[in-house]
């Protein structure tokens, strides 16, 4: 079974705008190389995106309101085990 090779950096600012945006980068843990076009989504909020060619993603709310604090962030990439945070 493959090791989980995802390093997921969730950067959440303390500014009021941060209630509406979650950003981060998806990397391989062994060599720190970015994983482009990984799927990133929040289960309860039903919001998902793909990371860009540098592994960076940005989840945004379309309306004012915070993310569900008990939500699960899921990252998947072909050939890797799905990571839930």
DRENZAMAR-930952 format. One record per atom (N, C-alpha, C, O): x, y, z; residue number from 1; residue in three letters. Coordinates in steps of 0.02 Angstrom, whole numbers, always signed. Each point is the difference from the previous one (the first is absolute). Example, Ala and Ser with C-alpha at 12.3 -4.5 7.8 and 13.67 -1.06 7.14 Angstrom:
[[+660 -284 +390] 1 "ALA"]
[[-45 +59 +0] 1 "ALA"]
[[+45 +60 +0] 1 "ALA"]
[[+52 -1 +33] 1 "ALA"]
[[-70 +54 -69] 2 "SER"]
[[+42 +59 +3] 2 "SER"]
[[-39 +55 +37] 2 "SER"]
[[+25 +55 +8] 2 "SER"]
END
This chain:
[[+42 -59 +0] 1 "UNK"]
[[-42 +59 +0] 1 "UNK"]
[[+44 +62 +0] 1 "UNK"]
[[+48 +5 +38] 1 "UNK"]
[[-65 +41 -80] 2 "UNK"]
[[+41 +61 -6] 2 "UNK"]
[[-8 +44 +62] 2 "UNK"]
[[-53 +4 +30] 2 "UNK"]
[[+107 +28 -13] 3 "UNK"]
[[-3 +49 +54] 3 "UNK"]
[[-40 +60 -23] 3 "UNK"]
[[-4 +15 -60] 3 "UNK"]
[[-23 +19 +107] 4 "UNK"]
[[-34 +62 -18] 4 "UNK"]
[[+54 +51 -14] 4 "UNK"]
[[+41 +14 +44] 4 "UNK"]
[[-41 +13 -104] 5 "UNK"]
[[+54 +44 -21] 5 "UNK"]
[[-22 +72 -8] 5 "UNK"]
[[+33 +40 -33] 5 "UNK"]
[[-89 -24 +63] 6 "UNK"]
[[-24 +68 -7] 6 "UNK"]
[[+21 +44 +58] 6 "UNK"]
[[-5 -19 +58] 6 "UNK"]
[[+29 +76 -75] 7 "UNK"]
[[+11 +51 +50] 7 "UNK"]
[[-47 +56 -19] 7 "UNK"]
[[+6 +31 -53] 7 "UNK"]
[[-53 -19 +96] 8 "UNK"]
[[-51 +50 -16] 8 "UNK"]
[[+7 +58 +48] 8 "UNK"]
[[-9 -8 +60] 8 "UNK"]
[[+25 +66 -88] 9 "UNK"]
[[+8 +59 +41] 9 "UNK"]
[[-62 +42 -6] 9 "UNK"]
[[-14 +28 -53] 9 "UNK"]
[[-24 -25 +106] 10 "UNK"]
[[-60 +41 +1] 10 "UNK"]
[[+16 +66 +34] 10 "UNK"]
[[+14 +1 +60] 10 "UNK"]
[[-14 +52 -98] 11 "UNK"]
[[+15 +65 +27] 11 "UNK"]
[[-64 +39 +8] 11 "UNK"]
[[-32 +19 -50] 11 "UNK"]
[[+13 -7 +112] 12 "UNK"]
[[-62 +36 +12] 12 "UNK"]
[[+17 +64 +36] 12 "UNK"]
[[+24 -2 +57] 12 "UNK"]
[[-35 +58 -89] 13 "UNK"]
[[+15 +65 +29] 13 "UNK"]
[[-49 +17 +54] 13 "UNK"]
[[-55 -26 +2] 13 "UNK"]
[[+75 +71 +42] 14 "UNK"]
[[-44 +21 +54] 14 "UNK"]
[[-42 +61 -19] 14 "UNK"]
[[-40 +24 +40] 14 "UNK"]
[[+48 +0 -100] 15 "UNK"]
[[-39 +56 -24] 15 "UNK"]
[[-72 -21 -11] 15 "UNK"]
[[-14 -60 -9] 15 "UNK"]
[[-31 +106 +11] 16 "UNK"]
[[-71 -16 -9] 16 "UNK"]
[[-13 -33 -68] 16 "UNK"]
[[-44 -42 -5] 16 "UNK"]
[[+82 +61 -46] 17 "UNK"]
[[-9 -30 -66] 17 "UNK"]
[[+17 -74 +2] 17 "UNK"]
[[-26 -39 -41] 17 "UNK"]
[[+68 +19 +87] 18 "UNK"]
[[+22 -69 +2] 18 "UNK"]
[[-57 -49 +14] 18 "UNK"]
[[+7 -60 -12] 18 "UNK"]
[[-63 +84 +36] 19 "UNK"]
[[-57 -44 +11] 19 "UNK"]
[[-27 -27 -66] 19 "UNK"]
[[-37 -49 +0] 19 "UNK"]
[[+56 +80 -55] 20 "UNK"]
[[-28 -18 -65] 20 "UNK"]
[[+51 -33 -46] 20 "UNK"]
[[-19 -21 -55] 20 "UNK"]
[[+83 +15 +76] 21 "UNK"]
[[+52 -28 -44] 21 "UNK"]
[[+45 -47 +39] 21 "UNK"]
[[+21 +15 +56] 21 "UNK"]
[[-6 -73 -85] 22 "UNK"]
[[+50 -46 +26] 22 "UNK"]
[[+49 -12 -57] 22 "UNK"]
[[-20 -20 -55] 22 "UNK"]
[[+84 +31 +68] 23 "UNK"]
[[+52 -12 -50] 23 "UNK"]
[[+52 -48 +27] 23 "UNK"]
[[+6 -9 +61] 23 "UNK"]
[[+31 -23 -105] 24 "UNK"]
[[+52 -45 +21] 24 "UNK"]
[[+38 -28 -60] 24 "UNK"]
[[-12 +21 -57] 24 "UNK"]
[[+56 -67 +70] 25 "UNK"]
[[+41 -31 -52] 25 "UNK"]
[[+4 -75 +13] 25 "UNK"]
[[+8 -21 +58] 25 "UNK"]
[[-12 -19 -110] 26 "UNK"]
[[+4 -73 +5] 26 "UNK"]
[[+69 -21 -24] 26 "UNK"]
[[+20 +13 -57] 26 "UNK"]
[[+17 -47 +102] 27 "UNK"]
[[+69 -22 -15] 27 "UNK"]
[[+8 -74 +15] 27 "UNK"]
[[-38 -29 +39] 27 "UNK"]
[[+87 -2 -72] 28 "UNK"]
[[+22 -68 +16] 28 "UNK"]
[[+44 +6 +62] 28 "UNK"]
[[+46 +40 +1] 28 "UNK"]
[[-60 -80 +51] 29 "UNK"]
[[+39 +4 +62] 29 "UNK"]
[[+73 -21 -8] 29 "UNK"]
[[+44 +28 +33] 29 "UNK"]
[[-30 -75 -77] 30 "UNK"]
[[+68 -26 -6] 30 "UNK"]
[[+48 +51 -32] 30 "UNK"]
[[+55 +10 +26] 30 "UNK"]
[[-75 +20 -81] 31 "UNK"]
[[+46 +46 -34] 31 "UNK"]
[[-25 +72 -3] 31 "UNK"]
[[+31 +43 -32] 31 "UNK"]
[[-87 -29 +66] 32 "UNK"]
[[-29 +68 +4] 32 "UNK"]
[[-20 +28 -68] 32 "UNK"]
[[-12 +60 -6] 32 "UNK"]
[[+7 -102 -44] 33 "UNK"]
[[-20 +22 -67] 33 "UNK"]
[[-76 +13 -2] 33 "UNK"]
[[-39 -38 +28] 33 "UNK"]
[[+20 +92 -61] 34 "UNK"]
[[-71 +18 -5] 34 "UNK"]
[[-37 -53 -40] 34 "UNK"]
[[+27 -30 -47] 34 "UNK"]
[[-90 +18 +65] 35 "UNK"]
[[-43 -47 -36] 35 "UNK"]
[[-53 +41 -37] 35 "UNK"]
[[-50 +20 +29] 35 "UNK"]
[[+61 -9 -94] 36 "UNK"]
[[-46 +41 -39] 36 "UNK"]
[[-67 -35 -12] 36 "UNK"]
[[-3 -61 -8] 36 "UNK"]
[[-49 +101 +6] 37 "UNK"]
[[-68 -23 -18] 37 "UNK"]
[[-29 -52 +48] 37 "UNK"]
[[-40 -42 -21] 37 "UNK"]
[[+61 +44 +84] 38 "UNK"]
[[-30 -43 +51] 38 "UNK"]
[[-71 +25 +15] 38 "UNK"]
[[-14 +59 -5] 38 "UNK"]
[[-30 -105 +23] 39 "UNK"]
[[-68 +19 +19] 39 "UNK"]
[[-2 +17 +75] 39 "UNK"]
[[+25 -38 +41] 39 "UNK"]
[[-54 +95 -25] 40 "UNK"]
[[-6 +23 +69] 40 "UNK"]
[[-73 +20 +11] 40 "UNK"]
[[-27 +39 -38] 40 "UNK"]
[[-5 -67 +90] 41 "UNK"]
[[-70 +19 +12] 41 "UNK"]
[[-18 -5 +74] 41 "UNK"]
[[+32 -36 +39] 41 "UNK"]
[[-85 +72 -21] 42 "UNK"]
[[-28 -1 +67] 42 "UNK"]
[[-64 -42 -4] 42 "UNK"]
[[-45 +16 -38] 42 "UNK"]
[[+41 -68 +79] 43 "UNK"]
[[-55 -48 -4] 43 "UNK"]
[[-67 +32 +16] 43 "UNK"]
[[-46 -4 -40] 43 "UNK"]
[[+38 +35 +99] 44 "UNK"]
[[-64 +27 +21] 44 "UNK"]
[[-20 +63 -37] 44 "UNK"]
[[-60 +13 -10] 44 "UNK"]
[[+109 +27 -11] 45 "UNK"]
[[-15 +62 -35] 45 "UNK"]
[[-13 -10 -74] 45 "UNK"]
[[-25 +45 -34] 45 "UNK"]
[[+42 -104 +8] 46 "UNK"]
[[-9 -16 -71] 46 "UNK"]
[[+36 +49 -46] 46 "UNK"]
[[-27 +23 -50] 46 "UNK"]
[[+88 -5 +69] 47 "UNK"]
[[+41 +46 -39] 47 "UNK"]
[[+64 -38 -19] 47 "UNK"]
[[+32 -29 +43] 47 "UNK"]
[[-14 +31 -107] 48 "UNK"]
[[+61 -34 -22] 48 "UNK"]
[[+35 +37 -56] 48 "UNK"]
[[-32 +36 -39] 48 "UNK"]
[[+97 -45 +36] 49 "UNK"]
[[+41 +31 -52] 49 "UNK"]
[[+57 -49 -17] 49 "UNK"]
[[+10 -50 +34] 49 "UNK"]
[[+26 +67 -87] 50 "UNK"]
[[+62 -35 -17] 50 "UNK"]
[[+58 +47 +13] 50 "UNK"]
[[-6 +61 -12] 50 "UNK"]
[[+61 -88 +36] 51 "UNK"]
[[+59 +42 +9] 51 "UNK"]
[[+27 +19 -68] 51 "UNK"]
[[-12 -34 -50] 51 "UNK"]
[[+50 +89 +47] 52 "UNK"]
[[+29 +22 -64] 52 "UNK"]
[[+63 -38 -15] 52 "UNK"]
[[+16 -49 +34] 52 "UNK"]
[[+22 +69 -85] 53 "UNK"]
[[+61 -35 -21] 53 "UNK"]
[[+54 +1 +53] 53 "UNK"]
[[+48 -38 -4] 53 "UNK"]
[[-54 +82 +54] 54 "UNK"]
[[+48 +5 +55] 54 "UNK"]
[[-26 -34 +64] 54 "UNK"]
[[+32 +5 +52] 54 "UNK"]
[[-89 -39 -56] 55 "UNK"]
[[-29 -33 +58] 55 "UNK"]
[[-40 +45 +46] 55 "UNK"]
[[-22 -22 +53] 55 "UNK"]
[[+13 +85 -72] 56 "UNK"]
[[-35 +49 +42] 56 "UNK"]
[[-75 -3 -14] 56 "UNK"]
[[-22 -5 -57] 56 "UNK"]
[[-18 +8 +111] 57 "UNK"]
[[-72 +1 -7] 57 "UNK"]
[[-30 +57 +40] 57 "UNK"]
[[+31 +27 +45] 57 "UNK"]
[[-93 -9 -63] 58 "UNK"]
[[-36 +54 +34] 58 "UNK"]
[[-74 -17 +1] 58 "UNK"]
[[-33 -2 -53] 58 "UNK"]
[[+6 -11 +112] 59 "UNK"]
[[-71 -14 +9] 59 "UNK"]
[[-34 +64 +23] 59 "UNK"]
[[+22 +30 +49] 59 "UNK"]
[[-74 -9 -84] 60 "UNK"]
[[-35 +62 +17] 60 "UNK"]
[[-74 -12 +7] 60 "UNK"]
[[-29 -43 -34] 60 "UNK"]
[[-3 +82 +77] 61 "UNK"]
[[-72 +0 +6] 61 "UNK"]
[[-27 +52 -48] 61 "UNK"]
[[+29 +54 -8] 61 "UNK"]
[[-85 -69 -25] 62 "UNK"]
[[-31 +46 -47] 62 "UNK"]
[[-42 +52 +36] 62 "UNK"]
[[-20 +51 -30] 62 "UNK"]
[[+6 -62 +92] 63 "UNK"]
[[-42 +46 +38] 63 "UNK"]
[[+31 +10 +69] 63 "UNK"]
[[+43 -38 +21] 63 "UNK"]
[[-66 +90 +14] 64 "UNK"]
[[+28 +12 +66] 64 "UNK"]
[[-24 -54 +48] 64 "UNK"]
[[-59 -17 +2] 64 "UNK"]
[[+105 -9 +35] 65 "UNK"]
[[-13 -54 +47] 65 "UNK"]
[[+64 -39 +9] 65 "UNK"]
[[+40 -6 -46] 65 "UNK"]
[[-31 -20 +104] 66 "UNK"]
[[+62 -36 +14] 66 "UNK"]
[[-5 -72 -23] 66 "UNK"]
[[-54 -25 -15] 66 "UNK"]
[[+111 -9 +12] 67 "UNK"]
[[+2 -71 -14] 67 "UNK"]
[[-23 -38 +62] 67 "UNK"]
[[+5 +26 +56] 67 "UNK"]
[[-29 -85 -65] 68 "UNK"]
[[-20 -42 +56] 68 "UNK"]
[[+63 -21 +38] 68 "UNK"]
[[+45 -32 -29] 68 "UNK"]
[[-40 +50 +92] 69 "UNK"]
[[+60 -13 +40] 69 "UNK"]
[[+13 -75 +10] 69 "UNK"]
[[+56 -20 +14] 69 "UNK"]
[[-108 -21 -21] 70 "UNK"]
[[+8 -72 +8] 70 "UNK"]
[[+7 -36 -66] 70 "UNK"]
[[-5 -62 -3] 70 "UNK"]
[[+16 +99 -51] 71 "UNK"]
[[+6 -29 -66] 71 "UNK"]
[[+65 -39 -7] 71 "UNK"]
[[+48 +10 +37] 71 "UNK"]
[[-46 -55 -86] 72 "UNK"]
[[+59 -40 -14] 72 "UNK"]
[[+28 +21 -67] 72 "UNK"]
[[-35 +1 -51] 72 "UNK"]
[[+99 +15 +50] 73 "UNK"]
[[+35 +18 -62] 73 "UNK"]
[[+29 -64 -28] 73 "UNK"]
[[+36 -37 +34] 73 "UNK"]
[[-51 +22 -98] 74 "UNK"]
[[+23 -61 -32] 74 "UNK"]
[[+43 +17 -60] 74 "UNK"]
[[-18 +44 -40] 74 "UNK"]
[[+75 -78 +34] 75 "UNK"]
[[+45 +10 -57] 75 "UNK"]
[[+11 -68 -33] 75 "UNK"]
[[+15 -49 +34] 75 "UNK"]
[[-22 +48 -100] 76 "UNK"]
[[+13 -63 -36] 76 "UNK"]
[[+41 +15 -62] 76 "UNK"]
[[-3 +54 -29] 76 "UNK"]
[[+43 -103 +10] 77 "UNK"]
[[+45 +6 -57] 77 "UNK"]
[[+11 -71 -27] 77 "UNK"]
[[+8 -47 +39] 77 "UNK"]
[[-6 +40 -104] 78 "UNK"]
[[+8 -66 -31] 78 "UNK"]
[[+65 -32 +23] 78 "UNK"]
[[+53 +31 -4] 78 "UNK"]
[[-57 -92 +27] 79 "UNK"]
[[+59 -37 +22] 79 "UNK"]
[[+17 +9 +74] 79 "UNK"]
[[+47 -30 +25] 79 "UNK"]
[[-85 +73 +10] 80 "UNK"]
[[+12 +13 +71] 80 "UNK"]
[[-62 -18 +40] 80 "UNK"]
[[-56 -1 -26] 80 "UNK"]
[[+66 -12 +90] 81 "UNK"]
[[-56 -14 +45] 81 "UNK"]
[[-34 +66 +17] 81 "UNK"]
[[+33 +50 +13] 81 "UNK"]
[[-100 -51 -13] 82 "UNK"]
[[-38 +59 +17] 82 "UNK"]
[[+17 +22 +71] 82 "UNK"]
[[+7 -42 +45] 82 "UNK"]
[[+0 +108 -35] 83 "UNK"]
[[+16 +28 +66] 83 "UNK"]
[[-59 +40 +25] 83 "UNK"]
[[-26 +42 -36] 83 "UNK"]
[[+4 -55 +97] 84 "UNK"]
[[-55 +37 +32] 84 "UNK"]
[[+27 +36 +61] 84 "UNK"]
[[+35 -29 +41] 84 "UNK"]
[[-52 +93 -37] 85 "UNK"]
[[+23 +40 +57] 85 "UNK"]
[[-59 +34 +32] 85 "UNK"]
[[+7 +37 +49] 85 "UNK"]
END
